[in-house]
Amino acid sequence: MPIQLPLGLSIRPRVDFAGFIIGRNGEAVSRLRGNLDPFIYLWGESGAGKSHLLQASCHQAQAEGGRPAYLPFKSEHGLEPAMLEGLEAFSRVCLDDLEVLAGKPAWELAIFNLFNQLSEKGAHLVAACDRPPAQLPIQLPDLASRLTSGPCYHLIPLNDDERLELLISSAEKRGMSMSVETAGFLLQRIPRDIHFLTLLLDRLDQASLAAQRRLTIPFVREILNL
């Protein structure tokens, strides 16, 4: 059964738990994979891996026969609170970029109602945000209470060694070989955001296949104009 998502939102196929470098986030990842908590709250700066973990959680739910939904709200433009209606039919709902919706009464009420509906169904909700729940400008007290009702984890960004490991292991997962030297060259010249690194590897993968060339420093310099 394919992952079913509202509004045609898609989950990247390679974004799973196996591709996540845990670093100092072992407890958060273990708790999320355990799938025992009705609600989990993840927060951290951009590039800490929040979106990756939400999507990985959806992939796991699908593999276990569930019906997951992933909704990112980085840009609320064109979206309406009514889109949350009916999500109680899903076994796991992952809401990304929750900070975008905080302080907006209609959205807050819709999220609160979804919280209660999923709880009644025994389904799971995971939310990701750029700050802890106490710092969100939530106007609905009942929702503020719900957001502190489950485990809350601050995701720690990867350090340089962990980013190096991520680049090399992600390249191998795509069937490419990336040397430590090439990975180090890239990390010195590109943004450290995990999502950006993933998109960059997709680009290099396509270029490497088209040119039938290995990921050497001269090749990546040429493709990325570094």
BELKAJO-V282769 format. One record per run of one state. SS is the DSSP state (H for helix, E for strand, L for the rest). FROM is the first residue (numbers start at 1). TO is the last residue. Records with the same first field share a line. If there is no record, write none. Layout:
SS = FROM-TO / FROM-TO
This chain:
L = 1-5 / 9-16 / 20-25 / 35-38 / 44-49 / 64-67 / 73-80 / 85-86 / 90-91 / 97-97 / 101-104 / 122-123 / 130-132 / 136-140 / 147-150 / 155-159 / 174-179 / 188-193 / 212-216 / 225-226
H = 6-8 / 17-19 / 26-34 / 50-63 / 81-84 / 87-89 / 98-100 / 105-121 / 133-135 / 141-146 / 160-173 / 180-187 / 194-211 / 217-224
E = 39-43 / 68-72 / 92-96 / 124-129 / 151-154
